[in-house]
Amino acid sequence: MQGPVTFEAHGDIGVIRVNNPPVNATSAAVRQGLVAAANAFAASDQKVAVLMADGRTFIAGADIKEFGKPPVEPHLPNVIHHIEALDKPVICVIHGTALGGGFEVALGSHYRVAVPGARIGLPEVNLGLIPGAGGTQRLPRLTGMIAACEIFTTARQVKADESLSLGIVDAVIDATPLEAGMQFARKILDDGLPVRRVSEMDVAPYDDVDLDALRAKTARANKGHVCHLRGIDVAVEGTKLPFAEGMKLERQGFWDLMQTPQRAAMIHAFFSERAVASLPELKGVAPRAITHVGVIGGGTMGGGIAVACLLNGLTVTLIERDVEAAANARAGIANTLADSVKRGKLKPERREALLADALTTSDDYATLADADLVIEAVFESMDVKKDVFTKLDAVCKPGAVLATNTSYLDVDDIAAITRRPADVIGLHFFSPAHVMRLLEIVVAAKTAPDVVATGFALAKALKKVPVRAGVCDGFIGNRILKTYRTAGDHMVLEGASPFQIDKALVEFGFAMGPYAVSDLAGIDIGYLTRQRLLPTRDPCERIADWGDVLYHKGRLGRKTGHGHYIYDEKSPKGRPDPEVEEIIAAERAAKGITPRSFTDAEIVERYMAAMINEGARVVGEGIALRPLDVDVTLLYGYGFPRFRGGPMHYADYIGLDKVLATIEREARTDDFFWQPAPLLQRLVAEGRDFSSLNGG
Ligand code: T1G
């Protein structure tokens, strides 16, 4: 047999082998190949077949690249039905990550074997879908309804030993996939085990109370999403019917969801998260080797960066201003690692080893002499950073990468203080640095290509999502944040309350509104940003500095118990503070503004128009390479709802002409803040959208 699926005889045992790099996705060719191989097995003398895959993983799912295109026969559910209907046993061997359609192929096999390290999962909800090839109908028959629904609504990957205990796999065999399959096949032959079809099994009884609890928990965890609860409905109702009828119910649910904008948005997010690291400038450029990282500053950011490096196998030397501060930094890192142990993310003995062997804390820069890369995370002051880089330039070995974690300062200016500007780069982590996945990689004018490649390699090593950014105030994320926050502040001055704005944006899909976020991060940050930008403020700019009043009253947010919201034992998560409304009313009166009411829809429209417009400027100026880089930045660093795909994808969905019309409407009252981005105007004039700039 030719193509990505072959059938070969090994005595009494046949082997159906899938080989479709990089992850053996069930493309049309694979589906056709599976049917042909099943037929070859049926017609052969072999008594049992092993179904496995070459490469790093068993089938990792349907071919996402085919979504949104006209479907091609044979459909995966029919392929799986064909395999299950065989009257000779098929054993599926799982290695790597058998996800989505790949796991569903395994469920349609008669027996399942995992090798150590293998994981299974049904992550379709991450794409705005539900399992569409029998997952909602077969898995409940194997594990019970509650466990099955928990698996596909969380999209979590289930390890081999848990899969065994849940009855998903029949054995975990420590061998190569082929050897494991052959070993189990011989057991089938020796014991004369029959064909065993999951579709013919019954779902074990379950308690509706448990199901209702799972529904409620799922709804809370996925506000705004439609696919998770649809999956539970399909599983529950479908398995009450004959299997074939249940499959029809699942198929209907799957295709309904395939048509939703949420599916388009989440698949855009899936591919964009990968596209951000595929840059022409990195092609063929080897990164510098990184095993020993220096961190300057052991505060929240420096400590978090150190933990991220330690948890991913790097050795860390952390420098603080004196021995006491270094000891405090070590204690902070030890506590953070202890939290990881408490959450089951880290074994205690590994924590001890990291602290004993992988972490050095000191006040002596000389200990950085053999560091491969050093990241400074000191106070956001250019003078302080220049002092640090002068010291690093003196002690670090030739070829060491010198990185700044600044969130807005000019990386070119920092590089210029050194004798090695080509080795200087910005690595902007987001707090908490060992949790937030976004890493803005800020490329200065003189940063060498292999230093850029090193930044991306470090991001991969730390399991971060890297986005290349140019040098400007705030790079990509903070620059756009400042704009849409200002749009919110203007609306407050005009009559909206910060609490209404927060509510409207939570309804839109943000986990938190901008004012609740400000309370969390600290109102002082916004104040200091406005102060810093005061000297560059344009006289035409409409000033919305009512937040400064809160700052001067010491209302800094959660850390002082008072910000926009009140935080106390009565409302630990905050409740609107009427006094803030009074402060704002006084500000409006002082500016002669008569407040007006806003609808939630208008709040979202203006807020998103400001965000999209600044995103278009950032792309137009080359600070971000493509609109997808802006999407990934907002998705992974600023809580933008994934089911909307990011601000630029969302703009395409609502129509760039509508976004431009909003901006032009608002410009009639404030033509300074509302200046249409030239790129937005050009795309509208050409009838194109942002996706046309995202490349291949
Ligand atoms: N289809 C097409 N391409 C895929 C793919 C997929 N399912 N999964 C990965 N790729 C590409 C990816 O774009 C990248 O390409 C390369 O493979 C390596 O991926 C019927 C309908 C498997 C855990 O959601 O979670 O089945 O950039 O960089 O970090 O019910 O890929 O190199 O050109 O991510 O080692 C369900 C999605 C689909 C799994 C490997 N399956 N993939 O991670 O490599 S829906 C999924 C992953 C479905 C059925 C439904 C991960 C991975 P390029 P990578 P990795």
Boltz pocket constraint, residues with backbone or C-beta under 6 A from the ligand:
constraints:
  - pocket:
      binder: B
      contacts: [[A, 22], [A, 23], [A, 25], [A, 60], [A, 61], [A, 62], [A, 63], [A, 64], [A, 65], [A, 76], [A, 97], [A, 99], [A, 100], [A, 101], [A, 102], [A, 104], [A, 123], [A, 124], [A, 127], [A, 129], [A, 130], [A, 131], [A, 132], [A, 133], [A, 135], [A, 271], [A, 274], [A, 275]]
      max_distance: 6.0
